[in-house]
Amino acid sequence: MNASAEPPRIEFPCRYPIKIIGEAGEGFTELVVNIVERHAPDENTRLVDVRDSKNGRFLSVRVELTATGPEQLQALHVDLKATGRVHMVL
């Protein structure tokens, strides 16, 4: 691969899946969905999947939204991490 080649760009707006992983506990899914909906208010955010980790300590929540740009996704990431309950956003 040519070292000067640019990585592929995402064309916005687009449907964008996000996986949020955090400590399992009461209200985690609702917290995540509320934050996502705050950043995509005109959107029917679709809750795709909720899974417990093998030992039940963590929970992963997959949602799909319409991303309008990198600024929206960055702000969403910052707000999710600011909760203190979210460990990873993929």
N, CA, C and O of each residue as an XYZ file, in Angstrom:
360
protein
N       0.847     -1.184      0.000
C       0.000      0.000      0.000
C       0.886      1.238      0.000
O       1.917      1.264      0.672
N       0.508      2.218     -0.716
C       1.238      3.464     -0.811
C       1.107      4.238      0.509
O      -0.005      4.463      0.986
N       2.227      4.641      1.093
C       2.235      5.331      2.378
C       1.551      6.689      2.312
O       1.076      7.184      3.335
N       1.490      7.303      1.135
C       0.868      8.620      1.014
C      -0.632      8.538      0.744
O      -1.301      9.567      0.651
N      -1.163      7.328      0.617
C      -2.601      7.177      0.362
C      -3.391      7.566      1.608
O      -3.025      7.203      2.726
N      -4.478      8.307      1.404
C      -5.334      8.714      2.510
C      -6.268      7.566      2.884
O      -6.688      6.795      2.021
N      -6.594      7.455      4.178
C      -7.566      6.434      4.567
C      -8.938      6.796      3.987
O      -9.199      7.963      3.697
N      -9.799      5.813      3.820
C     -11.124      6.119      3.270
C     -11.882      7.063      4.198
O     -11.789      6.962      5.421
N     -12.614      7.960      3.607
C     -13.400      8.923      4.376
C     -14.841      8.442      4.485
O     -15.372      7.787      3.589
N     -15.447      8.784      5.600
C     -16.863      8.491      5.800
C     -17.654      9.628      5.181
O     -17.334     10.799      5.387
N     -18.667      9.292      4.438
C     -19.536     10.310      3.851
C     -20.738     10.506      4.772
O     -21.514      9.581      5.011
N     -20.874     11.727      5.280
C     -21.961     12.066      6.193
C     -23.075     12.738      5.424
O     -22.805     13.393      4.418
N     -24.310     12.605      5.853
C     -24.805     11.768      6.945
C     -24.809     10.297      6.549
O     -24.893      9.945      5.373
N     -24.714      9.447      7.575
C     -24.738      8.003      7.337
C     -25.224      7.286      8.592
O     -25.135      7.818      9.698
N     -25.735      6.080      8.406
C     -26.084      5.241      9.550
C     -24.777      4.786     10.173
O     -23.863      4.366      9.463
N     -24.680      4.866     11.496
C     -23.415      4.633     12.165
C     -23.646      3.794     13.415
O     -24.303      4.251     14.351
N     -23.117      2.578     13.443
C     -23.258      1.748     14.647
C     -22.172      2.095     15.668
O     -21.022      2.342     15.305
N     -22.548      2.110     16.926
C     -21.612      2.397     18.010
C     -21.801      1.343     19.098
O     -22.928      0.987     19.442
N     -20.687      0.850     19.636
C     -20.727     -0.095     20.750
C     -20.139      0.607     21.962
O     -19.017      1.112     21.920
N     -20.917      0.634     23.051
C     -20.501      1.284     24.289
C     -20.363      0.206     25.355
O     -21.296     -0.558     25.602
N     -19.193      0.151     25.985
C     -18.920     -0.865     26.990
C     -18.657     -0.178     28.321
O     -17.868      0.763     28.413
N     -19.339     -0.675     29.351
C     -19.165     -0.090     30.675
C     -19.515     -1.077     31.755
O     -19.896     -2.215     31.481
N     -19.381     -0.629     32.993
C     -19.687     -1.483     34.124
C     -21.188     -1.735     34.176
O     -21.991     -0.804     34.112
N     -21.551     -3.001     34.293
C     -22.959     -3.365     34.386
C     -23.532     -2.787     35.680
O     -22.840     -2.697     36.694
N     -24.759     -2.410     35.630
C     -25.418     -1.870     36.809
C     -26.744     -1.273     36.415
O     -27.043     -1.094     35.234
N     -27.517     -0.974     37.404
C     -28.850     -0.442     37.181
C     -28.785      0.856     36.384
O     -28.040      1.773     36.731
N     -29.562      0.923     35.325
C     -29.714      2.138     34.549
C     -28.644      2.401     33.503
O     -28.677      3.442     32.846
N     -27.682      1.474     33.327
C     -26.605      1.730     32.368
C     -27.138      1.867     30.945
O     -26.769      2.801     30.234
N     -27.992      0.956     30.531
C     -28.533      1.002     29.164
C     -29.308      2.295     28.940
O     -29.142      2.947     27.909
N     -30.145      2.669     29.889
C     -30.935      3.891     29.762
C     -30.036      5.124     29.703
O     -30.294      6.049     28.933
N     -28.983      5.137     30.515
C     -28.033      6.241     30.509
C     -27.410      6.402     29.125
O     -27.363      7.506     28.583
N     -26.941      5.309     28.567
C     -26.304      5.324     27.250
C     -27.283      5.802     26.182
O     -26.946      6.671     25.379
N     -28.477      5.248     26.167
C     -29.469      5.611     25.146
C     -29.852      7.090     25.274
O     -30.007      7.772     24.261
N     -30.006      7.592     26.496
C     -30.344      9.009     26.684
C     -29.256      9.927     26.137
O     -29.560     10.940     25.507
N     -27.994      9.584     26.372
C     -26.895     10.405     25.863
C     -26.859     10.355     24.339
O     -26.679     11.386     23.691
N     -27.028      9.171     23.764
C     -27.027      9.045     22.305
C     -28.169      9.858     21.716
O     -27.977     10.560     20.723
N     -29.345      9.775     22.307
C     -30.496     10.516     21.788
C     -30.311     12.030     21.915
O     -30.854     12.788     21.111
N     -29.555     12.471     22.911
C     -29.257     13.898     23.058
C     -28.414     14.402     21.876
O     -28.542     15.553     21.461
N     -27.562     13.536     21.349
C     -26.691     13.926     20.236
C     -27.314     13.636     18.874
O     -26.807     14.090     17.848
N     -28.399     12.889     18.862
C     -29.119     12.601     17.616
C     -30.614     12.782     17.880
O     -31.379     11.822     17.786
N     -31.040     14.016     18.212
C     -32.420     14.244     18.655
C     -33.478     14.065     17.573
O     -34.613     13.707     17.886
N     -33.144     14.301     16.335
C     -34.137     14.189     15.269
C     -34.182     12.781     14.709
O     -34.690     12.555     13.611
N     -33.672     11.879     15.434
C     -33.402     10.539     14.945
C     -34.114      9.513     15.810
O     -34.231      9.688     17.023
N     -34.576      8.474     15.203
C     -35.037      7.320     15.944
C     -33.827      6.440     16.190
O     -33.516      5.561     15.386
N     -33.152      6.674     17.290
C     -31.983      5.871     17.615
C     -32.441      4.446     17.856
O     -33.383      4.198     18.608
N     -31.772      3.531     17.217
C     -32.181      2.134     17.314
C     -31.251      1.393     18.260
O     -30.044      1.321     18.029
N     -31.818      0.843     19.327
C     -31.065     -0.011     20.230
C     -30.916     -1.353     19.537
O     -31.906     -2.040     19.284
N     -29.695     -1.724     19.233
C     -29.446     -2.918     18.441
C     -29.265     -4.148     19.313
O     -29.826     -5.207     19.031
N     -28.477     -4.005     20.380
C     -28.125     -5.189     21.145
C     -27.585     -4.782     22.514
O     -26.877     -3.782     22.640
N     -27.923     -5.557     23.527
C     -27.360     -5.392     24.864
C     -26.853     -6.752     25.296
O     -27.587     -7.739     25.248
N     -25.583     -6.808     25.722
C     -24.990     -8.083     26.138
C     -24.187     -7.923     27.413
O     -23.489     -6.930     27.616
N     -24.307     -8.930     28.268
C     -23.477     -9.011     29.468
C     -22.159     -9.656     29.115
O     -22.075    -10.467     28.193
N     -21.120     -9.287     29.863
C     -19.847     -9.974     29.693
C     -19.954    -11.366     30.315
O     -20.932    -11.685     30.992
N     -18.952    -12.170     30.079
C     -18.945    -13.557     30.559
C     -19.192    -13.642     32.067
O     -19.962    -14.484     32.529
N     -18.538    -12.771     32.823
C     -18.710    -12.814     34.281
C     -19.765    -11.839     34.800
O     -19.989    -11.759     36.008
N     -20.415    -11.096     33.901
C     -21.492    -10.196     34.286
C     -21.038     -8.856     34.841
O     -21.867     -8.064     35.286
N     -19.758     -8.592     34.822
C     -19.242     -7.335     35.370
C     -19.453     -6.167     34.411
O     -19.651     -5.031     34.843
N     -19.409     -6.446     33.119
C     -19.539     -5.393     32.109
C     -20.765     -5.623     31.239
O     -21.315     -6.722     31.170
N     -21.164     -4.558     30.586
C     -22.307     -4.595     29.689
C     -21.911     -3.878     28.412
O     -21.275     -2.825     28.461
N     -22.285     -4.440     27.261
C     -22.066     -3.722     26.008
C     -23.426     -3.374     25.417
O     -24.338     -4.200     25.373
N     -23.534     -2.143     24.971
C     -24.773     -1.636     24.378
C     -24.426     -1.172     22.978
O     -23.591     -0.287     22.794
N     -25.075     -1.776     21.989
C     -24.874     -1.359     20.602
C     -26.081     -0.562     20.162
O     -27.221     -1.003     20.308
N     -25.821      0.620     19.620
C     -26.880      1.474     19.083
C     -26.501      1.886     17.667
O     -25.336      1.841     17.273
N     -27.498      2.280     16.929
C     -27.266      2.766     15.576
C     -27.956      4.117     15.449
O     -29.116      4.271     15.830
N     -27.228      5.097     14.909
C     -27.785      6.432     14.737
C     -27.382      6.962     13.377
O     -26.553      6.370     12.686
N     -27.971      8.076     13.001
C     -27.541      8.746     11.787
C     -26.513      9.792     12.191
O     -26.840     10.782     12.844
N     -25.263      9.558     11.795
C     -24.174     10.485     12.121
C     -24.182     11.626     11.118
O     -24.277     11.411      9.909
N     -24.081     12.844     11.637
C     -24.096     14.021     10.767
C     -22.696     14.568     10.506
O     -22.507     15.364      9.586
N     -21.719     14.153     11.298
C     -20.352     14.605     11.081
C     -19.436     14.199     12.212
O     -19.894     13.726     13.253
N     -18.135     14.382     12.013
C     -17.165     13.983     13.037
C     -17.316     14.758     14.348
O     -17.016     14.223     15.415
N     -17.776     16.004     14.283
C     -17.963     16.793     15.499
C     -19.026     16.162     16.391
O     -18.859     16.091     17.609
N     -20.119     15.705     15.781
C     -21.188     15.043     16.524
C     -20.657     13.787     17.210
O     -20.928     13.562     18.390
N     -19.910     12.977     16.483
C     -19.391     11.729     17.039
C     -18.388     12.002     18.161
O     -18.376     11.285     19.162
N     -17.558     13.016     18.011
C     -16.586     13.367     19.054
C     -17.305     13.842     20.319
O     -16.946     13.434     21.424
N     -18.313     14.696     20.167
C     -19.074     15.194     21.321
C     -19.796     14.047     22.028
O     -19.854     14.014     23.257
N     -20.337     13.121     21.267
C     -21.001     11.946     21.832
C     -20.003     11.134     22.657
O     -20.304     10.732     23.781
N     -18.825     10.897     22.104
C     -17.784     10.140     22.801
C     -17.398     10.825     24.120
O     -17.278     10.167     25.153
N     -17.209     12.135     24.076
C     -16.840     12.892     25.277
C     -17.918     12.767     26.349
O     -17.600     12.535     27.515
N     -19.187     12.917     25.975
C     -20.282     12.825     26.946
C     -20.407     11.424     27.526
O     -20.663     11.267     28.720
N     -20.230     10.413     26.700
C     -20.309      9.037     27.206
C     -19.193      8.772     28.216
O     -19.444      8.203     29.278
N     -17.975      9.175     27.895
C     -16.843      8.959     28.805
C     -16.985      9.776     30.093
O     -16.510      9.353     31.147
N     -17.633     10.938     30.015
C     -17.787     11.810     31.181
C     -18.692     11.201     32.252
O     -18.690     11.663     33.393
N     -19.453     10.187     31.906
C     -20.334      9.548     32.895
C     -19.542      8.829     33.975
O     -20.030      8.648     35.090
N     -18.323      8.419     33.649
C     -17.528      7.632     34.584
C     -17.878      6.167     34.585
O     -17.180      5.364     35.204
N     -18.949      5.802     33.903
C     -19.379      4.391     33.829
C     -18.974      3.736     32.517
O     -18.962      2.510     32.416
N     -18.645      4.533     31.518
C     -18.291      4.004     30.209
C     -16.779      3.822     30.128
O     -16.016      4.751     30.393
N     -16.358      2.618     29.760
C     -14.933      2.308     29.649
C     -14.432      2.426     28.215
O     -13.297      2.845     27.985
N     -15.279      2.054     27.243
C     -14.863      2.063     25.848
C     -16.023      2.435     24.944
O     -17.174      2.082     25.201
N     -15.694      3.158     23.876
C     -16.671      3.475     22.831
C     -16.032      3.045     21.528
O     -14.980      3.561     21.148
N     -16.649      2.118     20.850
C     -16.127      1.599     19.589
C     -17.089      1.917     18.461
O     -16.831      1.563     17.310
